[in-house]
Amino acid sequence: MFTHLRKLYRTRLLTIPGLCRLVEAVLTTGVNTMAMLRIAAKLHPERTALTDEQERLSYLELWRQSEALAGALHAEHGLQPRQRVALACGNHAALIKAIFAFSRLGTHVFLVNPGMTADQLRALEERLRFDFYVYDDTLAAVFSDPALSKKSLPSYHPTDPSINRLALLPEAAKARLKKQKAGNIVVMTGGTTGQPKAASRKPSIPDFLPPFMALLTQLHLDNYRTVYVATPIYHGFGVVALFMGVILGAEMYFTRQFEAGRACELIARHNIEAVTVVPLMLQRMLNRDAEMLKSLHCIITGSAMLSPALARESLTKIGPTLFNLYGTSEGGFAIMATPDLLARKPESIGKPVCGVCARILDEAGQKLGNKAVGRLCLRSSWTTSKKNWIETGDLAYRDADGDIFLCGRVDDMIVSGGENVYPIELENVLAQHADVAAVAVVGIADTEFGQRLKAVVAAKKDSQLDKAALIEWLKPRVARHQMPAIVEFRDELPYTALGKPDKKALRG
């Protein structure tokens, strides 16, 4: 408890000025994310809040522009509490202003992948009938449709009305808005390969405080002033990183799209201390120039599987700075692996954080003992269903120390010749080969065994690796039923927008 109090004091939240700002924000703005930004603006007015490719804003400027945007959206577009607003944008200042502005108005905010196709967006509109859209210029053709253009705004435009231009209107800043309770923040789960489903949360101090304190005390986030949020804000991991940064008054950096070379240069140029990434981003930065990442004291990975080989490489090249977070859109942040654990057990995803209960159950819903593989289920005060256990869709087991190990998705497991086979186990072994740059393993139909494994491998540049050599290397390392029936070499693997191997494409 003393550690928690000391950490909160260091953030200035648990001080007389901090508590006064909290009361003032709630009484003036209401319980919404704009109140969070208002507190940060009052406590750190001159501190830089965000830097992207187009602008650099202090906390005071970000708050004032977000408030002005809320006033303009209400006055000019009639946005009302509980209406549904879709934000289909990359990581940039206009998106961040929009998130806070719409929360100030009490609307439900849906964070949508801007990489969706036109057909997917139209299907989403048919299903959810949004009241308003904000979109990036890459989607301009979709929103030229008269049915959508009358209820949408681009994030940026040089002359026409846009989110960024509305935020700069001086008269909008004078608008008198009523105090509002926050609407829901909805993450649309799933990548660009199918219709996403909604995982909805209402911003709540009691729900947000336990995971916030877990991150604050175990990652020591109060020690770091500069953070690069490389993960997409439209995903749960990214939006949580944004809110955490605001609460801590951190200086945050954003790029509309991730590119490894630019990311390394950004980190080196600004001596950035912490970064949020998916494992694929980390791998590409290490491949590009690990020396440019030496300013990092905290690397936070999540949203996709961290391979043991990548964990070892990061710890070796950069040092004990790697933290791996496990969670789901419905279950939220739940399990953490620290640098110390990853050094000893790089295959583990760690232990549940304080406030999270994790169970591994069989098909009948019975709790399994150590080393037994079953369905991983979560429960906490911040899941989307507080009273029920959340099915993660992942298979896992616990060891005698209570550390959890993933065995892949429930629908990834195959039965080959009567044996349960987990593709992730073969992936982890293949990733250790010196000539393998990336690998993914999927199950395929087989007339003799029912199912077999297919390994898709991207070899390192100038490698002479072939199927025969790889199979020979595998023989002493895996059981017979784990050997792949097919080994396919590709120049690179297909990935979803969140950096996960696109296994639907790999099965084809």
N, C-alpha and C positions, 0 to 999 in steps of 0.2 A: 504493500500500500504506500509506504514512504517513497519508493521508487516512482510510482505512478504520480504522486503529488509533486515530486521534484521535477519530473518530466513536464507536467502541465504548467508548472511555474516557469520553467525555462522557455516555453512557447509564449508566455505572457498571458495565456488564457486564464490561469488561476492566480491572477493578481487583482488588486482593487480596480485599476483601469480596465483590465480585461473583462471582469465581471460586469462593470458598469456599461461597457460597450455591448456586451451580450444582452443585457436587459433593454438598453436603448434600441438595439437592432430589432429585437422581437416585438417591442411595443410599436415601433415605427413601421417596420417592413412586414412582420409576421414570421411564422416559422417556415422558412423556405431557404433555398441555397443563396439567395441574394443577401439574406441576413448574415450568412457566413462571410460573404465578400465584403459587406459593409464593415463588419468587425475588423477584418484584415486591413481595410482601407483606413480605419480610424487608428489602429495600433501601429501600422507601418505605412503611412501615407506616401513617403518618398521612395520607398523600397521598390525596386523593379519587380513587377508581377510576372510579366510574360514577354518573351521575345520570339518572333517568328520571322519568316522571310520578308515580311512587309512592314512590320512596326514593332516598337518597343514601348510598353506601357507600364507606368507605376501602378500600385494598388489603388491609389486615389483616382487615377485616370480610368482604369478598368472599371471601377465601381460606378463612376459618374457616367461613363459611356453606356454601361449596361442599364443603368436607371433611365437614361435618355432613350435608349432603344425600347425599353418596356413602355414608356410613355407614348412613343411614336406608334408602336404596334397596336396599342390600345386605341389611340385616337384616330389613326389613319386606316387601320385594318380591322378594328372592332374585335380584337382578341379578348376572350372572356375566360373566366375560371372554368376548368373542367373540359374545355375544348381540347381536341387532340391535334398535336403539332408534330410533324415528322421533320427531323433534321438529317439530311443526307449530305454530309460534309466531311472533308479531311480535317487534319489537325491544324487549325489556324485561329487567329484572334476573333474573327467574325463568328465562328462556331461557339467559342467560349462565351462571348458577349451574349449570344442568342440563348445559350443554356441558362444563364443567370437571369436574363430578361423574361423569358417565358416562365421560369419558376416564380419570378416576382409577380407575374399575372395569374398564377395559380393554374396554368394549363398543364395537361399531361404531355410530357416530352418523350417522344419516341426517337431513339438514336438508331439511324438506318445506315447500313453500309453503302457508301457512295459508289462502290464498285458493282452494285447490282445492275443487271441488264434492264433495258427499257421494258421488256416483257415482264420481268420480275417485279418492277416497280408498279406497272399497271395492275398486275395481279394483287399486289399488296394494297393498292388503292381500292380495288374492287372488294377486297376482304374487310378493310378497316375504315374506309371512308374518312380520311383525315380532313380536318377543318382548315389546315394550313400547312405549307411546306416551306422549308429553306433548303436550297440546293447549291452545289458547286457548278461551275461553268461546264464541266464535263457532261453534265446532265441537261444542258440547256435545250437540246432538241426534244427531250421528253416533255419538258415543261412549256414548250411552245404550243402545245395542245391547248385550245381555248378553255376547255373544262378545268385544266390545271393552272393555267397562267393567271386566272383571276383570283386564285387563292394560294399564291406562292410568291417568293422573293428569292433572287440569287443572293449568295453570300457576299459577292463582290461584283461591281459593275462600274465602269469609268464614268458613265453619264446618267444611266437610269437608276430609279430607286433600288436600293439594295440594303442588306443588313448593315454593312459597314457605313454606308452613307447616312442611314437613319440614326445610327449611334452618334453621329457628329452634329446632328441638328441642335442648335442652341436652344430653340424654343421648346423642343421635346423634353429637355432637362428640367423645365419648369412645371411639367405636368404633375398634377396631384393624383396619386394613385392610392387606392384603399389598401389597408393591410390585408394580406392574403395568406391562407394556408397553402403550402406547396402541393401541387399536383404530383402524380406519380412520375418517376423517371423509369422509362421502359427500354430495356436493351433487347434488340431483336436478334435472337440467337440463331446460329447457322451462318454459313458462308455464302458464296455466290452460286452454289450448285443446286439450291432448292429453296422452297418458300420458308422463310424463317418464322419462328414462333416467339411470342412476347414473354419476357421475364420482367415483371413489374415490381417496383419498390417505391414506397413513399419515403422521402427524406425524413428521418426521425433521429433526434439526439440520443434517446435510449438505445435504439438499434445500432446507430453508427459508433457509439462510444466504445463498446467492447473490442471490435476489430481495429478501431483506431488506436486504442491503448496497446493492443498486441503488437501492432506494427511499430508503434512509437518506442516501446520498451525493448523489443527484440531486435529491431533493425537500427535503433538509435537514430531515427530520422531527424531528431532535433539537432543533431550534430552537423547536418549538411545544409548549406545555404543554396546551392545550385543543383537543379534537377533537369535532366532531359527526358521528357515524356515522349518516348518513341512509339509506344503502343497506341493503337487507334483509340481515340476518345469514344467512338461509336460502340466500342466493346466495353464490357464491365470493368476490366482491368484498367483501361485508359481513363474512364470517367472517375473511378476511385482515386487514381493517381492525381488527377486534376484537383479533386476536392481536398485530398490530403495536403497537396502543395499549398492551396489557399489557406487552410487552417494553420499551417506551420509558417505562413508568410515567406515561403521559399521563392527564389527566382527561378522561374520555369522557362524552358526552351521547347519550342515545337517546330516541327517541319511538316508540311502538308503531306508529303510522302517520304517514306524511309528509303535512303540510299546509303550503302555502307561507307563509301568514301567520304561523302558529305557529313555523315554522322561522326566518323572518326575525327575529321577536321573540326567540327563544331565542339566536340568534347575537349580536344587538345587546345583549341584557341581560347576557350572560355574557362579552362580548368574546371570543368564540370565534375561534381563530386558524386552524384548519384544518377542512375539511369534506370528506366523501366523498359524492358524489351521482351519479345517472345524469343525462344531459343534460336530460331532461324536468324533473327537479327544479330544476336550475339555471335553466332558462328560466322556470319559474313563479316562482321567487324574484326574478329580475331584473324580471319583469313586475309583481310585487307591490311591491317597494321596494328598489331597488339600494343606496340610501343606508344601509340597515340592515345591509349586508354589508361595510361598510368595515373592520371589524376583521379580516377574513379575509386571511391572508398566503399561504394555500395552498388552492386549490380542486382537488380530484382527481375527475375524471370518468371513467366507465367503464361497461361492461356494455351500452352501446348506442352507436349512431353519433352522434358530435359533429358537427353541421352547421357549415360554415365561417361562416355568418351568426351562429350562437350564439357561436362562438369569438371573432369580432370584437367582438360586443356585450359579452361578458364582459371582454375585455381593455380595451375603451374605458371601460366604466362602473366597473370595480373596479381595473384595473391589471394588471401582469404577474404574475398569481398562478395562472393556469390551467395545469394539467397534465392531459393526457389519456392514460389507460392502455388498452392493448389487450391482451386475452387471451381465452382460452376456458376452459370448465370442464375440458376434457381437457388443454389446453396450459398452463394457468396464465397468470400475468402474463408478458408477453413483449416488448411494444413500448411506447415512451413518446414522447410529444410534449411538449416543454417550452414555456414561454411565449414564448421567443425564436423557436422554430420556428413556433409557431402564429401569431405576428405576421407572419412572412414567408410561410408556406405553410399557411393555415388548413385546407386540404383534407387535409393529411397526418396520418397517425397516428404518424409519427416513425420512429425507428430501433430495432432490437432492443437490449435492455439486455444488459449483460455476462453471458455464460453462455448466451445464446440464439442459435441459428442459425435463420435464416429463408430459405426458398427460394420462388421463384415458378416453378411447373412447368406445362408444357402437358399435354394429355390423355394423352400417351405417357409422362409422368413425366420429361421432359427439362427442364433448367434454361433459363429464358428470359432474354433480355437486357433492358437498360433500356427502359422505356416499353412493353414487351410485357405484355399482360394475361394472367394465368394464375391457377392455384390457389395460395393462400398456405398453406405448410406450415411447421411449427415443430418444433424439437427442442431439448431442454434436460434437465438432470438432474432437473427438478421436474415434467416432464410425467407423465401417467398411464402412458405407455409409453415408458420411458427409451431403449430401443434402436431404436425406430422413429420415423419422421417422423409428426407429428400433422397430419391434414387438418383445417384450420379450418372448411372450408365456405365460405370467403370468396374472392372474386376480388380481385386486387390487381396493382399494378405498382410498379416502382422507378424513381426518376429518377437522373440522373447523380451526385447527391450521396449516393445510398444511402437517401434517405427513401422511405418506403412510403406508397402511396395506395390506399385501398379503392375497389372498383368494385361493391360489393354482394355479396349471397350468390350462390353458384354457381347455385342454383335460381331466383334472381331475374332473371338475364340472359335476354333474349328475342332471337329472330331475327325481324326485321321486314323483309320484302322483301329477304332475303339479307344484311342488315346486323346485326351484333351490337350490341344496344342495352342500356345499363345504366341501370336506373331511377334510381340514385343521382345520376347526372349531371344529370338533369332536376330531381330534388329540390333539389340544391344551387343550381341557377339560380333556381327558383321561390321558394326561401327568401329570396332577395335582394330580392324585390318588397316595397316599403314597406307594402303592405296585406295581406300574407300573414302570418298568425300561426303556422300550422303546415301542413305538406304531406307527403303520402306518395304514392309512385308505384308502381303494380303493372302487371304484364303481363296482357293479356286476349287471348282468341282473336279472330282477324279473318279473314273468308273470303277477302279479297283479298291481304293482306300476310302471312298466317299468324298473326302476333301484332302487337299495337299496345300503346301505353301508355295507362293510365288515371291521371289525376292527381286526387287527392282533397284539397281545399283547405279550410282553415278560415281565413276572412278575419278581420282585426282588427275590433274593435268599432266600429260606426258607419261601416264602410267601404262604399263603393258598388261595389266590384269585381264584375265579372261575367265570363262566359266570353269574350265577344268582346274585351273590353279586355285580358284576360290573354293571349289568343292573339296579339293585335296586339303586345303588349309582348314576347312570347317570340320572334317571328319573326326579329329580328336577332341573337338571343342563342343559338339552338340550331340544329342541322342539321335538315333536313326529316324525316329518319327518327326524330328525337328528339321531334318534336311530338306531344303527346297527342291520341289520337282522341276521348277523353272527358275532360271536366273536370267534376267533381262537387263542389259546395259543401256543406259540413256545418258545423253550429255548432261541433263539436269532433270530433277524430279518436278512434277507439278505440285503446286502448293495452293491452299486456300488463301483468302485475304488475311487470315490471322496467322499464317505461317505454319499451318499443319499440313502434312502430306495429304494430297487429294486422293484418298484411297478409292473413291468411285472411279476416277480416271485411270488409276493403276490397274484396276481389275479388268479393264477393257482390252 
